[in-house]
Amino acid sequence: SFDAYQVPGAASATDLDAVLADLRSLGLEPALTLTGGPAGFYDAPLVDPARSAWLSFVTAAAVRYTIAPYNVRRFEIWQEPNRDVAFAPAADAAAYASLLADSATAIHAVLASAEVATGGLAMCAARPAGIVEPAAYLDALFAAVGAPGAAAIGIHPVRLLPEGAFDATQPLATPDFVTALGAQEVRRVEEDMT
């Protein structure tokens, strides 16, 4: 997060370096979630000077981690942008679209072939106050700017009140969504996204 580069006493970039090197040594391909504003973890950097500081952070992360030994190729921008916490008083798809597009541009300036994903969208069956339903949020996001520079959509399919046990022995229709969800919910998500 931004804190690793800006806040004294925060986890350092060298901590992340070690984790990424370990993942690579195991043959795994890491993806980085870039999040956290200059004033705090959920403080979305919507205007200058925070936006300029954010884009400097994004660029520095891309420069540092797209080269050996890390070779990161995938970046996720922000954390659950469809929640109200970063964009108080309410989730703001247009503001996030601008943040995402600027961040993708900064990353692609460093590595044109990098894959940029939206921040993982909060998706809770109980739909607590402050969370915009993912399909509605994506409609608003794409209405705001068309394709905002993202090649993928991040989703956090988390249940506040599980409706049944997850059976890890059963194959899911989409392996990317292996989480605490059952296959029926995964299929519903797939249908909503088509």
Backbone bond lengths (Angstrom), bond angles and torsions (degrees), N, CA, C in turn:
res aa  C-N    CA-C-N  psi(-1)  N-CA   C-N-CA  omega(-1)  CA-C   N-CA-C  phi
1 S - - - 1.449 - - 1.518 109.67 -
2 F 1.291 116.31 169.52 1.461 123.61 178.17 1.523 110.24 -51.59
3 D 1.331 115.97 -36.91 1.465 121.39 -177.51 1.523 112.78 -55.37
4 A 1.324 117.04 -35.57 1.461 120.66 -176.63 1.520 111.58 -62.55
5 Y 1.321 116.88 -24.21 1.454 119.95 179.94 1.516 113.05 -102.36
6 Q 1.329 118.41 -19.35 1.451 120.55 -168.53 1.524 115.78 -118.51
7 V 1.302 119.19 -26.37 1.458 121.13 -170.82 1.527 110.82 -104.67
8 P 1.345 117.63 119.82 1.467 119.75 177.55 1.525 110.29 -57.56
9 G 1.323 116.38 134.68 1.455 120.88 178.17 1.518 113.72 88.93
10 A 1.335 118.49 -9.23 1.460 120.80 178.32 1.526 108.98 -75.57
11 A 1.319 115.57 165.53 1.460 119.64 176.49 1.521 108.36 -54.70
12 S 1.306 117.19 137.99 1.457 120.01 -175.54 1.517 111.26 -91.10
13 A 1.318 114.47 161.58 1.457 120.05 176.85 1.524 110.28 -61.38
14 T 1.329 118.10 -30.36 1.466 119.13 -179.97 1.528 111.33 -66.75
15 D 1.342 118.18 -27.25 1.465 120.20 174.01 1.524 109.65 -63.94
16 L 1.312 116.32 -45.10 1.460 121.09 178.45 1.524 110.75 -66.23
17 D 1.325 117.15 -37.85 1.462 120.84 177.29 1.522 110.98 -53.52
18 A 1.326 116.04 -46.90 1.461 121.10 -178.07 1.526 111.08 -64.53
19 V 1.321 117.41 -42.28 1.469 120.70 179.27 1.523 110.08 -63.21
20 L 1.329 116.97 -46.63 1.465 119.92 -178.70 1.521 111.50 -64.61
21 A 1.320 117.01 -40.83 1.466 120.05 177.85 1.527 110.52 -62.27
22 D 1.340 116.87 -40.89 1.470 120.47 177.43 1.522 111.18 -62.86
23 L 1.324 117.20 -43.78 1.466 120.26 178.98 1.522 111.01 -61.03
24 R 1.324 116.18 -45.17 1.466 120.29 178.86 1.527 111.18 -62.27
25 S 1.338 116.83 -39.54 1.468 119.68 -179.22 1.525 111.30 -64.76
26 L 1.329 116.75 -23.00 1.469 121.60 177.32 1.524 112.21 -89.76
27 G 1.331 116.57 2.18 1.450 120.86 179.62 1.522 113.75 82.56
28 L 1.335 117.04 14.23 1.458 120.83 -179.57 1.523 110.29 -94.44
29 E 1.323 115.98 148.91 1.457 120.82 178.58 1.528 109.32 -106.24
30 P 1.324 117.13 106.97 1.465 119.34 -176.91 1.523 112.39 -76.00
31 A 1.314 115.28 154.39 1.454 123.62 169.48 1.520 106.21 -122.50
32 L 1.312 116.66 140.50 1.464 120.41 -178.56 1.516 110.75 -105.27
33 T 1.328 115.75 134.28 1.453 121.66 170.71 1.516 107.13 -97.49
34 L 1.320 116.03 118.84 1.460 121.01 178.03 1.512 107.97 -98.75
35 T 1.323 116.07 121.07 1.454 120.82 -176.32 1.510 110.12 -154.03
36 G 1.293 117.30 167.92 1.455 122.61 175.82 1.503 112.52 96.17
37 G 1.306 116.18 123.60 1.449 121.01 -179.79 1.508 112.67 -95.42
38 P 1.317 116.55 172.25 1.462 120.60 -177.90 1.529 114.41 -59.44
39 A 1.325 117.27 -29.18 1.465 119.31 -177.88 1.520 112.69 -96.85
40 G 1.313 118.14 -2.57 1.453 120.16 179.04 1.513 111.99 158.16
41 F 1.326 115.26 167.16 1.466 121.65 -173.31 1.515 112.76 -55.43
42 Y 1.325 117.98 -43.22 1.457 120.49 -176.66 1.523 113.18 -100.97
43 D 1.294 117.91 15.63 1.455 121.78 -178.47 1.522 109.49 -88.76
44 A 1.335 117.63 96.30 1.459 121.07 -177.94 1.526 110.32 -65.49
45 P 1.336 117.43 127.45 1.467 121.72 -179.40 1.530 110.70 -80.99
46 L 1.321 116.41 83.49 1.455 120.91 -171.92 1.523 113.91 -88.80
47 V 1.318 118.19 -28.80 1.464 120.74 -178.33 1.526 109.37 -135.08
48 D 1.323 115.63 163.46 1.459 120.14 177.23 1.524 110.55 -69.92
49 P 1.314 118.11 148.51 1.457 128.41 7.32 1.528 114.03 -84.16
50 A 1.338 117.95 -8.61 1.462 119.89 -178.45 1.531 111.53 -62.35
51 R 1.334 118.23 -39.12 1.474 120.23 -179.00 1.521 110.75 -63.33
52 S 1.320 117.98 -44.14 1.471 120.30 178.63 1.517 111.34 -62.52
53 A 1.331 116.93 -41.19 1.468 120.61 177.97 1.524 110.14 -63.88
54 W 1.334 116.90 -41.61 1.469 120.99 177.99 1.525 110.90 -60.37
55 L 1.324 116.95 -48.00 1.463 119.93 -177.67 1.529 111.46 -66.25
56 S 1.326 117.38 -31.37 1.474 120.09 173.59 1.523 110.05 -64.97
57 F 1.338 116.16 -40.83 1.460 120.93 176.83 1.532 110.96 -63.00
58 V 1.325 117.52 -46.68 1.471 121.99 -179.98 1.529 109.86 -59.21
59 T 1.316 116.20 -46.08 1.462 120.54 179.50 1.522 110.83 -62.77
60 A 1.330 116.93 -44.56 1.473 120.53 179.85 1.524 110.90 -62.27
61 A 1.334 116.95 -40.98 1.466 119.88 178.30 1.526 110.41 -64.01
62 A 1.325 117.42 -42.51 1.467 120.32 179.28 1.528 111.00 -64.94
63 V 1.321 117.13 -44.15 1.462 120.51 179.22 1.522 110.56 -61.27
64 R 1.305 116.62 -44.75 1.465 121.13 -176.05 1.532 112.58 -69.92
65 Y 1.334 117.24 -41.76 1.460 119.48 -167.21 1.530 116.01 -104.14
66 T 1.338 117.89 -2.47 1.471 118.08 176.44 1.523 112.42 -89.95
67 I 1.324 117.29 -1.43 1.465 121.10 179.63 1.527 110.25 -106.91
68 A 1.331 116.09 167.86 1.457 121.63 177.26 1.533 108.76 -63.00
69 P 1.299 118.63 144.35 1.467 127.32 8.17 1.532 114.05 -91.06
70 Y 1.335 118.65 5.26 1.473 121.20 -172.95 1.524 112.38 -88.00
71 N 1.339 116.91 -47.35 1.467 122.80 177.21 1.527 113.63 50.44
72 V 1.315 116.31 43.98 1.464 120.82 177.74 1.523 108.59 -70.94
73 R 1.312 116.11 134.06 1.470 122.46 -179.16 1.517 112.45 -120.75
74 R 1.328 116.71 -9.45 1.463 120.95 -175.71 1.528 110.47 -125.05
75 F 1.329 113.94 132.60 1.460 121.13 179.98 1.520 109.48 -132.07
76 E 1.308 116.00 137.22 1.463 122.49 173.82 1.526 106.72 -110.85
77 I 1.333 115.51 132.26 1.460 119.95 -175.23 1.522 110.72 -102.58
78 W 1.280 115.23 111.83 1.455 127.38 174.36 1.520 111.32 82.03
79 Q 1.302 115.02 175.42 1.461 124.59 -175.45 1.519 108.71 -124.65
80 E 1.313 116.95 112.90 1.467 123.61 175.71 1.533 112.68 47.92
81 P 1.343 116.48 63.33 1.465 119.61 -178.14 1.530 113.91 -66.86
82 N 1.330 117.64 -12.75 1.468 119.69 177.94 1.530 112.48 -86.41
83 R 1.325 117.02 9.78 1.471 121.90 172.51 1.527 108.66 -98.88
84 D 1.289 115.78 155.13 1.463 120.46 -177.12 1.523 114.32 -78.02
85 V 1.312 119.57 -11.55 1.468 120.72 -171.50 1.528 113.61 -64.54
86 A 1.322 118.89 -37.65 1.460 120.65 -177.72 1.518 112.40 -86.89
87 F 1.306 116.06 -25.93 1.458 120.91 -174.13 1.532 110.65 -119.43
88 A 1.341 116.17 39.45 1.463 121.79 -176.17 1.532 110.26 -51.82
89 P 1.305 117.02 142.00 1.462 128.18 11.43 1.528 114.41 -87.06
90 A 1.350 118.65 -5.81 1.463 120.23 -179.16 1.524 109.33 -149.46
91 A 1.328 116.30 154.56 1.462 120.94 175.08 1.523 108.27 -55.81
92 D 1.323 116.21 137.26 1.463 121.42 -174.41 1.522 109.02 -129.77
93 A 1.338 116.63 97.95 1.463 121.61 -176.06 1.527 111.72 -63.19
94 A 1.319 118.15 -37.70 1.464 120.49 -179.53 1.532 110.90 -66.17
95 A 1.331 117.21 -42.71 1.468 120.47 178.29 1.525 110.03 -65.05
96 Y 1.337 116.78 -41.44 1.461 119.45 178.73 1.531 110.71 -67.24
97 A 1.319 118.27 -38.47 1.461 121.34 179.44 1.524 110.52 -57.37
98 S 1.310 116.68 -40.93 1.456 121.25 178.43 1.528 110.90 -65.79
99 L 1.340 116.25 -44.93 1.462 121.24 177.60 1.527 110.72 -60.72
100 L 1.323 117.13 -44.14 1.462 122.46 -179.82 1.524 111.15 -64.17
101 A 1.326 116.95 -47.33 1.463 120.53 -178.74 1.526 111.19 -62.30
102 D 1.335 117.48 -44.97 1.472 120.54 178.78 1.530 111.06 -63.63
103 S 1.328 116.55 -39.51 1.468 120.85 -179.88 1.522 110.66 -67.16
104 A 1.322 117.01 -42.81 1.472 121.02 178.38 1.526 110.54 -62.18
105 T 1.313 116.77 -41.64 1.468 120.78 177.76 1.523 110.51 -60.35
106 A 1.329 117.00 -43.63 1.468 120.89 179.70 1.527 111.22 -63.29
107 I 1.323 117.06 -43.22 1.470 120.67 179.65 1.519 110.48 -66.81
108 H 1.325 117.36 -44.81 1.470 120.37 -178.76 1.529 112.18 -67.36
109 A 1.317 118.09 -23.55 1.462 120.42 174.66 1.522 110.60 -67.26
110 V 1.322 116.64 -27.60 1.465 121.74 178.28 1.524 110.83 -88.10
111 L 1.333 116.63 -44.14 1.462 121.85 -178.60 1.528 108.08 -142.11
112 A 1.301 116.10 99.95 1.468 121.47 -175.01 1.522 112.75 -58.22
113 S 1.325 117.20 -30.23 1.471 120.61 -177.21 1.526 113.50 -88.40
114 A 1.330 117.90 2.25 1.467 120.37 179.46 1.523 110.05 -61.69
115 E 1.329 115.59 147.59 1.454 121.74 175.74 1.522 107.99 -102.13
116 V 1.318 115.64 127.01 1.457 121.71 -179.53 1.516 108.23 -114.44
117 A 1.325 116.02 132.11 1.466 122.04 179.03 1.518 109.51 -117.12
118 T 1.325 114.72 155.62 1.458 118.75 171.99 1.522 107.94 -63.91
119 G 1.310 115.19 159.40 1.448 119.26 171.28 1.517 108.59 -60.13
120 G 1.314 116.90 145.36 1.458 120.30 178.78 1.512 110.59 -56.75
121 L 1.311 116.58 121.37 1.455 121.13 -179.00 1.519 110.01 -78.69
122 A 1.320 115.82 133.93 1.462 120.91 176.53 1.524 107.70 -67.60
123 M 1.309 115.58 129.86 1.456 120.25 -178.93 1.514 107.58 -138.09
124 C 1.306 117.12 98.47 1.457 121.99 -178.02 1.518 109.60 -117.50
125 A 1.307 115.58 134.08 1.461 120.11 179.30 1.526 111.01 -59.96
126 A 1.328 117.70 -35.31 1.461 121.34 -177.60 1.528 112.09 -77.84
127 R 1.327 117.58 -15.01 1.462 125.28 179.20 1.528 112.59 44.38
128 P 1.328 116.76 67.33 1.464 119.06 179.15 1.526 110.97 -63.78
129 A 1.310 115.73 160.26 1.459 121.04 178.26 1.525 109.19 -56.61
130 G 1.322 115.97 143.26 1.458 120.33 177.89 1.508 114.51 96.69
131 I 1.336 117.85 -5.98 1.464 120.88 178.14 1.522 108.32 -113.07
132 V 1.332 115.91 124.01 1.453 121.14 174.77 1.522 107.63 -85.65
133 E 1.305 117.10 132.11 1.468 122.71 -179.51 1.533 108.41 -53.57
134 P 1.364 118.46 133.75 1.463 121.38 -173.41 1.528 115.63 -54.40
135 A 1.324 118.92 -43.85 1.467 119.60 -178.61 1.527 110.99 -63.50
136 A 1.327 116.95 -42.41 1.462 120.52 178.51 1.530 110.32 -65.43
137 Y 1.327 116.23 -38.82 1.461 120.10 179.61 1.528 110.48 -65.10
138 L 1.334 116.87 -43.41 1.460 120.26 179.38 1.523 111.05 -64.51
139 D 1.337 117.42 -39.08 1.468 120.08 175.64 1.525 109.92 -57.37
140 A 1.334 116.66 -45.89 1.467 121.05 -179.92 1.527 111.17 -67.10
141 L 1.327 117.09 -38.49 1.459 121.60 179.84 1.528 110.39 -61.46
142 F 1.324 116.95 -49.45 1.453 120.19 -177.92 1.517 112.02 -73.24
143 A 1.324 118.27 -28.61 1.464 121.32 175.14 1.525 110.12 -67.03
144 A 1.332 116.47 -31.41 1.468 120.99 -177.22 1.523 111.99 -70.22
145 V 1.314 117.76 -42.02 1.472 119.49 -173.57 1.518 114.31 -141.05
146 G 1.302 119.58 10.84 1.458 119.10 -173.88 1.510 108.79 71.75
147 A 1.310 118.98 -133.69 1.458 122.54 177.98 1.528 108.31 -84.21
148 P 1.340 117.90 111.34 1.470 120.70 -173.08 1.520 115.32 -82.80
149 G 1.308 119.20 26.82 1.454 120.70 177.27 1.510 114.41 86.78
150 A 1.317 118.14 5.67 1.464 121.55 -179.63 1.520 109.93 -99.25
151 A 1.326 115.76 137.70 1.455 121.69 178.37 1.522 111.81 -95.35
152 A 1.326 116.22 -8.29 1.466 120.26 -176.92 1.522 109.24 -151.27
153 I 1.308 114.94 161.79 1.457 121.93 178.75 1.517 108.08 -115.82
154 G 1.318 115.97 121.48 1.459 120.69 177.93 1.525 109.90 -84.59
155 I 1.320 116.24 139.45 1.465 121.39 178.95 1.524 108.87 -135.46
156 H 1.317 116.63 137.61 1.461 122.95 173.49 1.524 107.67 -111.03
157 P 1.307 118.05 85.57 1.473 119.93 -179.04 1.526 111.07 -79.09
158 V 1.306 115.80 89.36 1.461 122.53 -176.20 1.515 109.13 -116.40
159 R 1.288 116.45 139.64 1.457 120.36 177.71 1.519 109.70 -105.09
160 L 1.325 114.87 133.81 1.461 119.07 172.49 1.522 109.57 -82.17
161 L 1.316 115.77 -34.05 1.460 122.15 -179.39 1.522 108.20 -128.93
162 P 1.321 120.26 89.57 1.468 121.37 -176.18 1.531 112.03 -56.16
163 E 1.335 114.97 136.76 1.461 120.84 -179.78 1.520 112.05 -94.05
164 G 1.296 116.44 -3.01 1.453 119.49 -179.65 1.513 109.61 176.05
165 A 1.297 115.74 164.73 1.461 120.27 -178.49 1.521 110.32 -75.36
166 F 1.296 115.76 142.37 1.459 122.54 175.32 1.519 108.03 -84.20
167 D 1.301 116.59 129.19 1.453 122.01 -179.56 1.523 108.78 -105.69
168 A 1.323 117.20 98.44 1.456 122.38 -176.29 1.522 112.87 -67.94
169 T 1.334 117.70 -12.21 1.461 119.79 179.73 1.522 111.87 -82.85
170 Q 1.335 117.73 -13.67 1.465 121.63 -178.85 1.527 110.22 -93.71
171 P 1.349 116.77 133.88 1.466 118.29 178.77 1.524 111.00 -69.16
172 L 1.327 115.03 145.16 1.450 120.84 175.62 1.521 109.32 -98.70
173 A 1.300 115.91 156.70 1.457 120.23 178.84 1.519 111.06 -62.23
174 T 1.331 117.33 -35.00 1.452 122.80 -179.82 1.526 108.89 -128.93
175 P 1.339 117.92 104.25 1.465 120.25 -176.33 1.522 113.82 -57.90
176 D 1.333 119.50 -24.91 1.460 121.14 -179.68 1.514 112.42 -62.67
177 F 1.327 118.00 -19.45 1.448 121.19 -176.46 1.525 112.28 -101.90
178 V 1.327 118.07 27.14 1.456 120.18 178.62 1.529 107.51 -71.85
179 T 1.304 114.59 105.50 1.462 121.62 -178.10 1.510 107.36 -145.07
180 A 1.307 116.10 -157.95 1.458 120.97 178.20 1.522 111.58 -81.35
181 L 1.319 117.35 17.10 1.463 121.62 179.20 1.523 111.20 -94.05
182 G 1.301 114.97 158.43 1.454 120.45 169.94 1.515 109.63 -88.35
183 A 1.317 117.32 163.60 1.461 122.46 -177.37 1.520 112.12 -61.72
184 Q 1.335 118.71 -31.76 1.461 121.01 -179.32 1.534 110.16 -62.46
185 E 1.307 117.96 -42.63 1.467 120.87 179.27 1.516 110.68 -66.83
186 V 1.347 117.91 -37.74 1.458 121.29 177.97 1.518 109.84 -60.89
187 R 1.334 117.09 -44.49 1.467 120.04 179.03 1.531 110.65 -62.33
188 R 1.332 118.38 -38.07 1.457 121.10 178.37 1.520 110.27 -63.69
189 V 1.322 117.13 -41.13 1.460 121.11 178.09 1.513 109.67 -62.68
190 E 1.328 117.88 -45.01 1.455 121.27 178.72 1.521 111.14 -59.41
191 E 1.317 117.45 -42.95 1.461 120.97 179.59 1.515 110.81 -65.01
192 D 1.326 117.45 -39.98 1.467 121.04 179.46 1.517 111.38 -63.92
193 M 1.335 117.33 -30.37 1.459 120.66 -175.05 1.522 112.29 -88.24
194 T 1.317 118.53 -6.09 1.471 119.67 179.48 1.493 111.72 -99.12
